[in-house]
Amino acid sequence: MFSFFFKHIFKHFSRSIAIVFSIFFVFLVGIFGIYAYQNVQAVIKHFSYLGNNPNRLTISADTNILNIFSKEEGLPEEKIQEIEQDENLENVQIFRLVQIPVSAKFWFFSFALESDIPVFSVTDSALENKKNIIPVGMSRTMVDLYNTQFAGSSKFFPQMSAEFLLGQKIEFTFGKSKIFNSTNNIATPITGTLSAINNDFPGFGIVLPESIVKQKLEEISFSLGAPYKIVAYMKNPGLRDTIIKNHPGLNIRFSMDDIKKTEEKIMIAGLILWGIGSFLAGMFIVFFCFLLFGYFRERKNYFQMISLFGLKSYKSYILTIGEPLFFSIFGILFGIFVSIFFMQNIHPKLIQIIQEKWIFLNHISLSVWEILIFGIIVFVSFFILIFILDWKIRKKYEK
């Protein structure tokens, strides 16, 4: 029986190849659809800079970006006190822009890069303060901006991940400007260590503890201006309306709104990928069914014989569905091999190219076990489809 079975496969070799590849492409559409969705989801979440804490909120004055350079603009001190004393809020972080030039010197590998940079002060508790170390903070937005706009433009500007930057030394000189070549009335330089990269910090600039900033400004008879932004955390999400009511006239942005928008983007991306994947997989499944019907038509005599003699053994099923099941197994195994090869060999190189040319992201690769489990699901689905068609044809000839 098996010799007959394999002879029939090679007799209709072109159709056999077509069936195998239709199953193979259905598998690839599914596995790479999952791969694409997970990575699109990771990219959307990466660029949702406000993070995923629903209790987070940002408070700012109704003013434009240019006005934050004025000491008279920003959040009034009485509002700051109200926010700090609000029992519904915790981990309150107050940000103030340093309104004089600050020069920052970075050391990368064997060379130093010095440039003017916006510096913000923040409540000391927002930065982990280790002994004999001045902590420095930076937003992930700034890291992404460097990697997308500057990295790669010269051999002196390599791609740098957040992990690489943490622990780097930065020297600050308050009152000094490299752009305007100003060196009058400058404070003693200080050296800090980059210890935190998170989304609470301003999108463009460097963050230093407020006590350190005040100390440096006092050296040159200067003072901090009004706060322009506060980041705080609600004790629970149900306090949203209470906080809005307690602080009228302030621009309050809740991270829970941004989380909902992110979830909507992910859902839309998922629906688009699902639609494209379903269309492509549907085409190959229809093609598979078309070939399968042709195969069953050729098995007409076998179905009549099975019906006439009442054959119910497994051998009767080998005669009718053995060949399609063999094609299913072969096509899925081929798909599993290609998928594992891609994830283990091509995926890492692809990510390396993306990181060199664009940005550092947490790209997701499917594991061998995930691919094998998906292969089992696809096989069971095709087995059910083939068995149902076989059962319907058997019923037809029984009548």
N, C-alpha and C positions, 0 to 999 in steps of 0.2 A: 504493500500500500504506500509506504513512504517513497519507494523508488518511483512509483507512478506519480506521486505528489510532486516530487522534484522535477521529473520530466516535464510535467505540465507547466511548471514555473519557467523553465528554460524555453519551452515551446512558445510561450507568450512573454518573451523577455522584455519587450518595450513596455507592455502594459504593467508588468511586474515592477519595473523601474519607476513608472509613473505613479503607481500606488504607494510605493515606498517613499518617494519624494513628497507626495501630497501629505502623508503622515509626518514626515520629517519637518516640513515647513509649518504644519500646524503646531508641532512641538516648539519650534524656534520662535514662532510668533508669540506663543504663550510665555515662554521663559524669558524672552527679551522684552516682552511687554511688562512683566513683573520687574525686571532689572531696570528698565527705563522709568517706571513709575516710582520705584524706591529712590532713584537718584534725582529725579525731578522734585520729589518731596524733600530730599535733603537740601537741594539748592534753594528751594523756596523758603525753607526754615532757616537756612544760613543767612539769607538776606532779610529776614524778618528780625531786624536788629534789636527790637525791644524784648526779645526773648520769649519765654513761655510761662512766666509767672503771672497768673491772673490777678494777683494782689498788688502788682507794681503799678505806680502812677507817676506822671511827670507834671509838675506845676510850674508855670511860667507866666510872666506878665504879658498883657496884650501890647506887645511892642515889636518893632521890626529888628532885624539882625544888626543894622547900623547903630541903633540906639543903645545897644549893650556896651558900647565903648564910652558912653557917658555915665558919670557917677550918679547923676540924678535919675537916670532911667533904671528900670529893673523892678524887682519886687520890693515893696516898702518894708522897713524893718519891723513895723507892727504886725504886718502879715506873716513875716517869718516867725515871730514869737507865737502867733496863733497856731501856726502849723506845727511848730515844735512842741507846743503844749496840748495838741489835739490827741486825746487818749485813743482815738481810733486808728492812729498812724504809728508806725515804728520804723526803725532804721532810716531816719530822715537824713538825707545827704544834701547839703547846700553847696551849690557851685557858684563861684564868682570869677569873672574874667580879670586877669592882670592887665591893666590898661597902660602899661609901658612896654617897650620892646624887651624881649627876652631872647638871648642867643642860646641855642642848644648844640652841644657837640656830641656826636655819636661815634662810637668806635666799631667798625665792621672789619673783622679779620685783621689786616695789617695797616689799615688806613683810617683816618678820621674825617668825618663830614660835619661841618658846622653851618648852621643856618638859623634864621629867625623862625620862631614857632609860637603860636598862641599857647599861653599857659593859663590854666584854671586852678583855683584853689578849691578844695573840697573838705568837708568836715573830717577831722583826723580819723575818726572811727571807720570811715569808708575804705581806708587803706591799712593793710596789716603793717604794723610798725614793729619791726624787729630791732634788736639792740645794735647800735652803731651803723644802721642802714637807713637811708632816706628813701621811703617807698615812692615809686612813680607809677601812675596809671595811664592807660591808653585804651581807646575804644577799638573794637574789632573793625569798625568802619574805616579807621585810619590805616590799619594793616591791609585791608582790602584795597583801599585807594592807592597805597604804595605799590602793591603787587600788580594792579591793573593798569596804572598810569605811568609808573616810573621804572619798575623792574624790567630788565631785559633791554632797556634803551642804551645801556652801556655795561661793560664788564664790571664796573664799579657799583652797579645796582642789581644784585642778584635777587631772585625770589627768596622771600623769608617767611617762614611760618610763625604763628603765634608762639609755638613751643620754643623755637629758636630765639625769639626776641626776649622771652622771659629770662631775667637774670643779667641782661645787657646793662652796661654802665652808660649814663648820660650826664654830661656836665652842663649846668645852667649858670648863665651870667645875667642877672637882672640889670636892666638899664643899657645893655649893649645891643647894638644892631649891626649885623653883617650887611644887610641890604643898604642901609643909609650910612654905613661906615661911622656909626656913632659910638664913641667910647667915653663920653663925658658922664660923670656922676654914675658910676657903675658899682654894684655890690660885689662882695667877695664871691668868687665862683663856688658852687656847691656841686657835689657829685651824687646822683641818686641811682637806684637800681630799679629797673622795670620789674615790678612784682605783680601787677594785675592787668589783665586785658579782658574787659567785659563791656556790656552794652549800657551800663548805667552812666558811663563817662561820656562827655561831649564828643560828637562825631569827628571833629577835627581839632586836634590840639593835644597837649600833655597835661596831666593832672598831678598836682602836688598837695601834700597836707597843708591845711590852712595855717597852722602854727609856723611852719617853715616859710611859707610865702610871706606872712606878716613880718617875720623876723628879717627877711631879706629886704622887704620894702622899707622897713624902718631905718635900715642902714643908709638909704638914699632919700630919707624924708618923704616917703610916699605912703599911701594907704590904699586898701582894697575898696572897690566900688560896691554898689548894691548887687545883691544876688540876681542872677538872670534866670536860674533854673533850680528846681528842687526835685530830687527823686526820693520817693518814699514808698512804703508798703502798707497796704491796709491789713488790719488784723484778720479780716475775712472779707470775701467778695461781696457779701450782703450789705456792707457799709457804704457802698458807692453813693447812693442818693443822700445819705447823711453827710458825707464829705462835701458833696456839691453844695448842699444847703449851708453848711458851716463856713464855706469859703467862697462867697459870691464875688464876682468880678475878676476871678482868676481863670486862666486858661488851664484846665485840668484834662490831661490825656491819660486814659486808662489802657493798660496793656491788654486787658481782656477784649477790648474792641479790636485791637490789632491781631490778637490770637484768632478771633472769629474770621477776620479778613484773610488771614493765612490759611485757615482751614477751608475757607471758600475757594481760594486759589488752588489748593491741593485737590479739592473735590472736582473742580473744573478740569484741572490737568488729568485727573484720573478718568473722568468721563470721556475726555478727548482721546486719551490713549486706549481706553476700553472700546470706544467706537471704532477707532482705526484697527485695533487688534481683532475685534469681532468681525469686521468686514473682511479683513485678509484671511483670518482663520475660516470664516464662513465660505469664502471662495474655494479654499482648498478642501474643505469638508464636502461641499457640493460636488467638486471634481472627483473626490474619493468615492462618493455615493454613485456617481455616474459610472465610474469604472467598476464598482462593486456590482451594480445591476447588470452590466455586461458580463461580468464573471458568473453571476448566478444564472443568467440566460443560457450560458454554455453548460451549466450544470443541470439543465432541465431534466435530462434522462435520469440523473442520479436522484433527483427529488421524486420523480415518478416511481423509481424502483424502491426507494425508501418508504414511500406511501403505500405501494402495493404489498410489500412484504412486512410492513410494520416494524422496520428496523429502528431501534431506539438506543443502540449501544454508542459508546464514544467513537467507534470507527465510522459510524454514519456521519458524525459531526466533523471528523477529520476530512471526509470526502467533500463536505460542503463549505465549512468555514475554516478549515486548517490553513489553507493558503492565505486568506486575508489576515488571520491572526499572526501567521509567520511574518507577513509584510509589516504588520503593526509593530511587532517586537523589533524587527530589524530597523525600521524607520525611527523608532523611539531610541533604540540603543545608539544609532548614528547621531541623533539629536543630542543625547546625553554626552557623547564623546566630544562633539563640537562645542557644546556649552561649557563643559569642564575645561577644555583647552582654551576657550576664550577667557573664562574667568581667571585661570591660573597663569596665562601667558600674555594675552593681548590686553586685558583689563589693566594690569599694573603699568604697562607701557603707555596706554592711553591716558591714565591718570597722571603719569609723569609729564607727558606732553602738555596736558591741560594746566598743570601746576607751573610749568615753565613758561607757558604762553599767556596764562590768564590768572588763576587764583587758586589758593589752597582751600579745598573743600573736603568734607568727609564723604568721599564717594563710597558707595556700597557695592560689594560683590556678593553674588550668591554662593553659598557653600555647596560642597559636593552632595551633602545629605539633602539639602533643599532641592537640588536638581533631580536627585534620584526619587524623592517623594513626588515631585511634579511629574516625573516620567511614569510612575505607578498610576497616578491619577489619570493621565492621558491614556494609558493602556486600558485601564478599567472602563473609561468612557468609550473608547473604540470597541472594546469587547462587547459592551452592552449594545452599542449601535449595530454591530455585525450580527449579534445573537438575535436581536429584535427582527432585523430584516430576514434572517434565516428562518425564524419561527413563523413569520407571516407567510413566507413562501411555502413552508411545510403545510401550514393550515390550508393554504389555497389548494394544494394538490390532494390533501385529505378529503376535500369536498368533491 
